[in-house]
Amino acid sequence: MNSPRPRLQPALFAMLLLYSSILVRGGAATAQAHEAFLPAAAAARSWADKPAMQEPVSPPVFEFHSGFWTNLHHFLYKLARDRKDSSKATDPFAGAKLAVVEQREWNVAVDYYAVNYADLDPAINVDLINLKNELGDAENCAEISGRSGPRCAMALPKEVAQILESAAPVYRAHWWSEHDRANRQWTEQVAPLVRQWGKDLAEELARVYQAKWPAGKVRVDVTAYADWAGAYTTLDPLRVTIASLDPRNQGQAALELLFHEASHGLAEPIQTAIVRECRIRGKPIPRDLWHAVVFYTTGEVVKDVLNEGGETGSGAYTPYAMREGLYTHRWSNYLRVIQKYWQPYLDGSADFGDAIARMVSSL
């Protein structure tokens, strides 16, 4: 049995703005920390609130990046998927007026992505995960083949590097400024919510999932477009990708989405417990049950924080999965057992293992 959840209180955070990234962190902000994260004159502004570090959970640290190459990559992926979708009447140049030579270079890149990547899931395909991570590390390098130095020598297939470098001038000329501006605006929107409520959310989610909050910084690549869902997470290392232009990811939902994606790094105990209970009972492992539990849990925790903190005005916050209808089809049966057996655990009146066992037994 668990004790009832304490009422959550706001916490203070420090935010440092780097060349292409914003670091939102909790805990004490020392002069040494400023020196470590702020190259000479790199910051446009900084916050230095200094609450004492509290146990048992270290405050969450999110490092937001708006990188040129990862934005180009996800934009090409989005256009390639649109091009292959016969139900969509899409503009191959996304409203931009391209010169003939630019059209040729851009079409080559989109065609390459349509053939090689559009049918793959960037959250689970190893090639796309490695490509995304390498391009994220490239940040805003002028090129990615190492001609300007070893920092920009990315471990990419030669053909992919050539495709991206050929498309880069077109992207930079017509879309990058708008996408980068949207990414920074999205980050500025979510940063105050993270500074105010992030430590409480991290502590509660770590307690519920019976896991430790990820050590170090959680990298968040903010891109104009991501995958079909508008956000995804890859592990080892834990990296979150969130689409700044997706209408589902705006306002207070941005806070929930950020912590939902970070919760993928905490979900192993739930996945392990579900598998164990299924094997004990000789039942097939329910597809995505763990993910439905993570959606529900993060949504309920964020809802409690915002509602108790008076952040929702006269109306209550509606969690993402409820608002977007994720439980209306394949997950409808999951919602029934989650509310019946998992919600008591969240309320402190049931045991973690017992809640998982009852959910699995009821499906």
KOLGU-31678 format. One record per residue (C-alpha): x, y, z; residue number from 0. Coordinates in pm, 1 decimal, padded with zeros to 6 digits. Layout:
KOLGU-31678
{{X; Y; Z}; NUM};
...
//
This chain:
KOLGU-31678
{{00000.0; 00000.0; 00000.0}; 0};
{{00117.9; 00353.1; -00063.8}; 1};
{{00058.5; 00665.2; 00135.2}; 2};
{{-00165.4; 00925.0; -00032.5}; 3};
{{00011.4; 01165.6; -00263.6}; 4};
{{00114.5; 01491.8; -00096.9}; 5};
{{-00019.4; 01813.6; -00240.4}; 6};
{{00236.6; 01935.8; -00491.1}; 7};
{{00392.2; 02277.7; -00453.5}; 8};
{{00569.2; 02490.4; -00715.6}; 9};
{{00947.2; 02482.2; -00735.3}; 10};
{{01192.3; 02737.8; -00873.0}; 11};
{{01424.4; 02666.7; -01162.4}; 12};
{{01713.5; 02821.1; -01351.8}; 13};
{{01714.3; 02859.6; -01728.2}; 14};
{{02020.8; 02926.8; -01937.6}; 15};
{{01996.3; 03020.8; -02305.0}; 16};
{{02280.8; 02891.1; -02521.8}; 17};
{{02364.9; 02944.7; -02887.2}; 18};
{{02117.1; 02684.2; -03010.8}; 19};
{{01985.3; 02534.7; -02690.4}; 20};
{{01797.3; 02634.2; -02378.4}; 21};
{{01883.5; 02456.6; -02056.2}; 22};
{{01600.0; 02439.1; -01805.2}; 23};
{{01716.8; 02296.0; -01478.1}; 24};
{{01636.7; 02283.5; -01109.1}; 25};
{{01838.8; 02309.2; -00792.1}; 26};
{{02113.3; 02549.8; -00701.0}; 27};
{{02260.5; 02754.9; -00983.6}; 28};
{{02621.8; 02824.7; -00897.3}; 29};
{{02878.8; 03041.1; -01067.6}; 30};
{{03058.2; 02724.1; -01175.4}; 31};
{{02741.5; 02594.3; -01338.5}; 32};
{{02705.5; 02919.2; -01530.7}; 33};
{{03062.6; 02889.3; -01655.8}; 34};
{{03005.9; 02529.9; -01763.9}; 35};
{{02694.7; 02601.0; -01966.9}; 36};
{{02751.4; 02955.1; -02089.9}; 37};
{{03039.3; 03007.8; -02334.4}; 38};
{{03171.7; 03363.1; -02335.4}; 39};
{{02889.2; 03604.9; -02413.0}; 40};
{{02671.8; 03323.5; -02547.6}; 41};
{{02365.3; 03392.0; -02334.1}; 42};
{{02088.1; 03626.1; -02429.9}; 43};
{{01946.1; 03599.7; -02076.6}; 44};
{{01968.2; 03382.0; -01768.9}; 45};
{{01779.4; 03306.3; -01453.6}; 46};
{{01965.9; 03221.3; -01130.8}; 47};
{{01713.8; 03113.3; -00870.2}; 48};
{{01887.2; 02908.2; -00604.9}; 49};
{{01664.3; 02674.6; -00404.4}; 50};
{{01844.2; 02401.8; -00214.4}; 51};
{{01869.6; 02059.8; -00376.9}; 52};
{{01612.5; 01821.0; -00234.2}; 53};
{{01612.0; 01444.2; -00208.0}; 54};
{{01521.3; 01185.5; -00312.5}; 55};
{{01486.2; 01305.6; -00673.3}; 56};
{{01729.5; 01540.8; -00839.7}; 57};
{{01546.2; 01822.7; -01016.5}; 58};
{{01492.5; 01756.1; -01386.9}; 59};
{{01726.5; 01916.2; -01635.9}; 60};
{{01597.0; 01960.2; -01989.8}; 61};
{{01831.9; 02086.5; -02258.0}; 62};
{{01633.0; 02220.6; -02553.0}; 63};
{{01800.4; 02231.7; -02893.1}; 64};
{{01691.9; 02387.8; -03219.9}; 65};
{{01947.2; 02236.8; -03455.6}; 66};
{{01964.3; 02301.9; -03827.5}; 67};
{{02039.5; 01947.2; -03943.8}; 68};
{{01785.5; 01764.0; -03731.2}; 69};
{{01518.7; 02011.2; -03842.0}; 70};
{{01612.0; 01955.7; -04207.1}; 71};
{{01598.8; 01579.2; -04152.1}; 72};
{{01252.4; 01581.7; -03995.9}; 73};
{{01117.4; 01825.0; -04255.5}; 74};
{{01231.2; 01596.9; -04536.3}; 75};
{{01080.1; 01299.3; -04354.4}; 76};
{{00747.3; 01482.8; -04320.8}; 77};
{{00738.4; 01587.0; -04688.6}; 78};
{{00837.6; 01237.2; -04801.1}; 79};
{{00552.3; 01082.3; -04603.6}; 80};
{{00311.5; 01339.1; -04747.4}; 81};
{{00434.3; 01265.1; -05098.8}; 82};
{{00362.2; 00892.6; -05055.5}; 83};
{{00016.6; 00954.2; -04908.9}; 84};
{{-00220.1; 00954.5; -05206.0}; 85};
{{-00499.8; 01098.7; -04991.6}; 86};
{{-00310.0; 01425.8; -04952.0}; 87};
{{-00286.8; 01693.3; -05217.4}; 88};
{{00047.6; 01832.1; -05106.6}; 89};
{{00268.5; 02112.9; -05228.9}; 90};
{{00611.4; 01954.4; -05283.4}; 91};
{{00777.3; 02283.3; -05191.3}; 92};
{{00561.8; 02365.3; -04886.4}; 93};
{{00454.8; 02705.2; -05016.1}; 94};
{{00803.9; 02826.6; -05103.9}; 95};
{{00895.0; 02965.8; -05446.3}; 96};
{{01206.3; 02778.9; -05550.5}; 97};
{{01432.0; 02843.9; -05847.3}; 98};
{{01462.8; 02562.6; -06100.3}; 99};
{{01799.4; 02445.4; -05967.1}; 100};
{{01664.1; 02455.2; -05612.2}; 101};
{{01361.9; 02250.5; -05713.7}; 102};
{{01591.2; 01986.7; -05859.3}; 103};
{{01807.2; 01959.1; -05545.9}; 104};
{{01506.9; 01957.2; -05315.8}; 105};
{{01318.2; 01694.5; -05514.4}; 106};
{{01620.3; 01465.4; -05507.7}; 107};
{{01628.8; 01486.9; -05127.1}; 108};
{{01254.6; 01433.7; -05078.9}; 109};
{{01256.5; 01144.4; -05326.7}; 110};
{{01544.8; 00982.6; -05140.6}; 111};
{{01358.5; 01007.8; -04811.4}; 112};
{{01039.8; 00877.4; -04972.1}; 113};
{{01219.2; 00567.0; -05097.6}; 114};
{{01439.2; 00498.6; -04795.8}; 115};
{{01274.2; 00641.7; -04484.0}; 116};
{{00909.2; 00740.6; -04525.4}; 117};
{{00775.5; 00395.1; -04439.5}; 118};
{{00995.1; 00358.2; -04129.5}; 119};
{{00916.8; 00457.8; -03771.5}; 120};
{{01183.3; 00700.2; -03641.3}; 121};
{{01112.7; 00593.8; -03283.3}; 122};
{{01216.8; 00231.3; -03337.2}; 123};
{{01413.7; 00200.9; -03662.3}; 124};
{{01784.1; 00177.3; -03576.4}; 125};
{{01902.5; 00352.7; -03892.7}; 126};
{{01672.2; 00648.4; -03836.0}; 127};
{{01761.6; 00667.2; -03466.2}; 128};
{{02133.3; 00675.2; -03544.5}; 129};
{{02078.8; 00932.1; -03820.7}; 130};
{{01872.1; 01153.3; -03591.7}; 131};
{{02128.9; 01136.9; -03312.5}; 132};
{{02421.9; 01214.9; -03541.6}; 133};
{{02241.3; 01510.7; -03696.8}; 134};
{{02144.4; 01635.1; -03352.3}; 135};
{{02509.6; 01630.9; -03249.8}; 136};
{{02595.5; 01828.9; -03562.9}; 137};
{{02381.1; 02114.3; -03426.6}; 138};
{{02443.6; 02406.7; -03662.9}; 139};
{{02762.7; 02291.5; -03835.7}; 140};
{{02800.3; 02442.4; -04181.1}; 141};
{{02847.0; 02090.1; -04319.7}; 142};
{{02840.2; 01733.7; -04187.8}; 143};
{{03130.3; 01565.6; -04370.0}; 144};
{{03409.6; 01705.4; -04153.4}; 145};
{{03558.5; 01949.4; -04403.7}; 146};
{{03541.6; 02230.2; -04148.0}; 147};
{{03685.2; 02021.6; -03864.4}; 148};
{{03639.8; 01696.9; -03670.5}; 149};
{{03343.7; 01828.6; -03468.0}; 150};
{{03135.2; 01829.6; -03785.4}; 151};
{{03247.3; 01488.4; -03911.0}; 152};
{{02927.5; 01291.5; -03858.3}; 153};
{{02916.4; 00912.8; -03880.3}; 154};
{{02671.4; 00901.7; -04170.5}; 155};
{{02651.7; 00697.8; -04489.7}; 156};
{{02823.5; 00898.9; -04762.7}; 157};
{{02512.2; 00908.4; -04981.1}; 158};
{{02296.0; 01042.4; -04696.1}; 159};
{{02548.6; 01314.0; -04612.7}; 160};
{{02560.9; 01421.7; -04976.9}; 161};
{{02180.2; 01432.6; -05003.4}; 162};
{{02148.2; 01644.7; -04689.9}; 163};
{{02432.8; 01880.3; -04778.4}; 164};
{{02282.0; 01938.1; -05124.6}; 165};
{{01940.2; 02014.0; -04974.6}; 166};
{{02079.2; 02230.8; -04694.1}; 167};
{{02118.4; 02558.8; -04890.4}; 168};
{{01758.5; 02531.2; -05013.5}; 169};
{{01626.1; 02465.3; -04663.8}; 170};
{{01835.6; 02745.9; -04516.8}; 171};
{{01714.2; 02993.3; -04777.1}; 172};
{{01342.1; 02918.9; -04758.2}; 173};
{{01235.7; 02753.3; -04431.2}; 174};
{{01501.4; 02739.8; -04161.3}; 175};
{{01451.9; 03087.9; -04012.7}; 176};
{{01078.3; 03032.9; -03971.1}; 177};
{{01125.4; 02685.9; -03822.2}; 178};
{{01396.5; 02799.8; -03582.2}; 179};
{{01179.9; 03089.1; -03466.8}; 180};
{{00886.9; 02852.6; -03401.7}; 181};
{{01114.0; 02618.1; -03207.0}; 182};
{{01239.1; 02896.2; -02984.4}; 183};
{{00890.0; 03029.8; -02926.2}; 184};
{{00770.2; 02682.7; -02825.2}; 185};
{{01059.5; 02648.3; -02582.8}; 186};
{{00992.3; 02989.4; -02431.7}; 187};
{{00630.1; 02881.8; -02385.1}; 188};
{{00707.6; 02562.3; -02195.0}; 189};
{{01011.3; 02683.9; -01998.7}; 190};
{{00818.0; 02880.1; -01731.5}; 191};
{{00595.0; 02578.4; -01667.2}; 192};
{{00899.4; 02354.7; -01627.6}; 193};
{{01065.4; 02603.1; -01393.7}; 194};
{{00752.9; 02624.1; -01180.1}; 195};
{{00633.5; 02264.9; -01170.2}; 196};
{{00914.0; 02047.0; -01305.0}; 197};
{{01067.0; 01931.1; -00977.1}; 198};
{{00730.5; 01825.8; -00836.2}; 199};
{{00643.6; 01639.4; -01155.4}; 200};
{{00979.3; 01461.3; -01165.6}; 201};
{{00949.6; 01352.6; -00803.2}; 202};
{{00594.2; 01225.4; -00841.6}; 203};
{{00655.9; 01043.8; -01169.2}; 204};
{{00969.9; 00875.8; -01035.5}; 205};
{{00774.4; 00763.4; -00728.0}; 206};
{{00482.6; 00629.8; -00930.8}; 207};
{{00701.7; 00445.4; -01181.7}; 208};
{{00931.8; 00320.5; -00904.4}; 209};
{{01231.1; 00441.2; -01101.4}; 210};
{{01500.0; 00706.2; -01076.0}; 211};
{{01463.6; 01024.5; -01275.1}; 212};
{{01723.5; 01021.1; -01556.0}; 213};
{{02060.9; 01146.7; -01437.9}; 214};
{{02212.6; 01443.9; -01615.8}; 215};
{{02044.2; 01647.9; -01884.9}; 216};
{{01750.2; 01519.5; -02089.5}; 217};
{{01813.2; 01637.6; -02442.0}; 218};
{{01505.6; 01771.4; -02621.3}; 219};
{{01537.3; 01835.8; -02994.9}; 220};
{{01267.9; 02087.0; -03082.3}; 221};
{{01188.3; 02054.1; -03451.6}; 222};
{{00921.7; 02210.8; -03668.6}; 223};
{{00799.6; 01858.9; -03752.8}; 224};
{{00865.0; 01522.5; -03588.0}; 225};
{{00679.9; 01199.2; -03665.8}; 226};
{{00309.9; 01132.3; -03725.5}; 227};
{{00242.9; 01162.6; -03350.1}; 228};
{{00413.5; 01500.3; -03317.2}; 229};
{{00673.3; 01374.7; -03066.9}; 230};
{{00878.3; 01064.5; -02994.4}; 231};
{{01156.3; 00941.0; -02767.3}; 232};
{{01456.4; 00719.2; -02826.8}; 233};
{{01664.1; 00551.6; -02555.8}; 234};
{{02033.3; 00486.9; -02490.5}; 235};
{{02084.2; 00779.9; -02486.8}; 236};
{{01749.3; 00923.8; -02381.5}; 237};
{{01653.9; 01189.2; -02637.9}; 238};
{{01319.0; 01353.1; -02694.9}; 239};
{{01202.6; 01503.2; -03026.2}; 240};
{{00902.1; 01738.0; -03019.6}; 241};
{{00734.4; 01923.5; -03308.0}; 242};
{{00692.5; 02292.3; -03235.9}; 243};
{{00434.9; 02349.6; -03510.3}; 244};
{{00205.4; 02061.2; -03414.4}; 245};
{{-00122.0; 02209.6; -03279.2}; 246};
{{-00149.7; 01921.0; -03030.9}; 247};
{{00170.2; 02031.1; -02857.7}; 248};
{{00077.9; 02383.4; -02754.4}; 249};
{{-00008.5; 02558.7; -02427.8}; 250};
{{-00021.3; 02352.2; -02111.4}; 251};
{{-00022.8; 02034.6; -02320.3}; 252};
{{00343.0; 02111.5; -02396.9}; 253};
{{00428.7; 02049.3; -02031.6}; 254};
{{00247.4; 01715.6; -02025.4}; 255};
{{00399.2; 01607.6; -02355.9}; 256};
{{00749.4; 01693.3; -02238.8}; 257};
{{00714.5; 01489.6; -01920.1}; 258};
{{00533.3; 01209.3; -02101.0}; 259};
{{00823.1; 01170.8; -02341.0}; 260};
{{01078.2; 01189.2; -02059.4}; 261};
{{00875.6; 00922.4; -01875.8}; 262};
{{00977.9; 00675.2; -02146.2}; 263};
{{01306.6; 00669.8; -01960.3}; 264};
{{01124.2; 00566.5; -01640.7}; 265};
{{00884.9; 00308.4; -01782.4}; 266};
{{01098.8; -00005.5; -01765.0}; 267};
{{00956.4; -00119.8; -01426.3}; 268};
{{00603.4; -00106.3; -01572.8}; 269};
{{00705.4; -00294.3; -01886.7}; 270};
{{00889.9; -00556.6; -01682.3}; 271};
{{00598.1; -00604.7; -01443.3}; 272};
{{00347.8; -00644.1; -01729.5}; 273};
{{00566.1; -00904.5; -01902.0}; 274};
{{00615.2; -01094.5; -01575.0}; 275};
{{00243.7; -01106.9; -01496.8}; 276};
{{00160.3; -01218.8; -01850.8}; 277};
{{00412.1; -01501.0; -01835.0}; 278};
{{00282.5; -01614.2; -01496.3}; 279};
{{-00068.2; -01636.1; -01642.8}; 280};
{{00034.0; -01771.8; -01981.4}; 281};
{{-00126.3; -01471.9; -02153.2}; 282};
{{-00000.5; -01279.7; -02455.9}; 283};
{{00162.5; -00947.6; -02372.9}; 284};
{{-00092.7; -00670.6; -02445.1}; 285};
{{00043.2; -00447.1; -02717.1}; 286};
{{00118.7; -00093.2; -02592.9}; 287};
{{-00042.8; -00145.9; -02250.9}; 288};
{{00266.2; 00004.9; -02089.4}; 289};
{{00238.7; 00308.1; -02319.1}; 290};
{{-00128.9; 00355.9; -02236.8}; 291};
{{-00038.3; 00344.0; -01867.2}; 292};
{{00235.6; 00606.1; -01920.3}; 293};
{{-00001.7; 00834.0; -02112.0}; 294};
{{-00265.4; 00801.5; -01841.7}; 295};
{{-00023.9; 00844.3; -01551.5}; 296};
{{00161.0; 01149.2; -01679.4}; 297};
{{-00168.2; 01308.6; -01780.2}; 298};
{{-00320.1; 01257.0; -01435.1}; 299};
{{-00010.3; 01383.3; -01253.6}; 300};
{{00013.4; 01695.2; -01471.0}; 301};
{{-00361.4; 01752.7; -01433.5}; 302};
{{-00331.5; 01741.0; -01054.3}; 303};
{{-00038.1; 01982.6; -01054.4}; 304};
{{-00203.4; 02237.8; -01282.9}; 305};
{{-00545.4; 02216.4; -01121.2}; 306};
{{-00412.1; 02238.0; -00766.1}; 307};
{{-00181.1; 02521.2; -00863.4}; 308};
{{-00464.9; 02724.3; -01011.4}; 309};
{{-00300.2; 02718.1; -01353.9}; 310};
{{-00613.9; 02616.3; -01543.1}; 311};
{{-00836.2; 02910.0; -01453.6}; 312};
{{-01201.5; 02819.2; -01417.7}; 313};
{{-01171.5; 02495.3; -01619.4}; 314};
{{-00993.1; 02170.2; -01538.5}; 315};
{{-00700.8; 02052.2; -01749.6}; 316};
{{-00784.5; 01764.5; -01984.2}; 317};
{{-00497.6; 01515.8; -02028.0}; 318};
{{-00357.1; 01470.1; -02377.0}; 319};
{{-00473.9; 01111.2; -02432.0}; 320};
{{-00830.9; 01198.9; -02335.7}; 321};
{{-00836.5; 01512.3; -02546.3}; 322};
{{-00691.0; 01343.8; -02853.8}; 323};
{{-00911.6; 01032.5; -02826.9}; 324};
{{-00632.0; 00778.9; -02784.0}; 325};
{{-00861.7; 00552.9; -02582.8}; 326};
{{-01150.5; 00550.9; -02828.9}; 327};
{{-01039.0; 00253.3; -03037.8}; 328};
{{-00764.1; 00000.1; -02965.5}; 329};
{{-00696.5; 00138.5; -02617.5}; 330};
{{-01060.9; 00155.5; -02504.0}; 331};
{{-01031.2; -00167.4; -02304.3}; 332};
{{-00704.4; -00045.0; -02155.5}; 333};
{{-00871.4; 00268.3; -02019.4}; 334};
{{-01128.2; 00056.2; -01837.2}; 335};
{{-00869.9; -00150.8; -01649.0}; 336};
{{-00637.0; 00145.7; -01591.2}; 337};
{{-00912.2; 00346.3; -01426.4}; 338};
{{-01032.6; 00048.0; -01223.9}; 339};
{{-00700.2; -00092.0; -01103.1}; 340};
{{-00420.7; 00161.0; -01172.4}; 341};
{{-00598.3; 00474.6; -01052.9}; 342};
{{-00623.1; 00337.2; -00694.4}; 343};
{{-00244.8; 00294.6; -00702.7}; 344};
{{-00207.4; 00658.5; -00809.9}; 345};
{{-00438.5; 00756.6; -00524.6}; 346};
{{-00225.2; 00566.1; -00274.0}; 347};
{{-00477.4; 00293.8; -00190.7}; 348};
{{-00326.2; 00004.4; -00389.2}; 349};
{{00010.7; -00160.9; -00439.1}; 350};
{{00216.5; -00123.0; -00760.9}; 351};
{{00251.3; -00496.8; -00824.1}; 352};
{{-00108.2; -00569.8; -00734.8}; 353};
{{-00233.4; -00297.5; -00969.4}; 354};
{{-00030.1; -00438.5; -01260.1}; 355};
{{-00143.0; -00795.5; -01182.7}; 356};
{{-00509.4; -00697.2; -01175.0}; 357};
{{-00485.9; -00506.0; -01501.9}; 358};
{{-00320.4; -00798.1; -01680.3}; 359};
{{-00564.8; -01048.7; -01530.2}; 360};
{{-00864.3; -00843.1; -01645.6}; 361};
{{-00760.1; -00817.2; -02010.5}; 362};
//
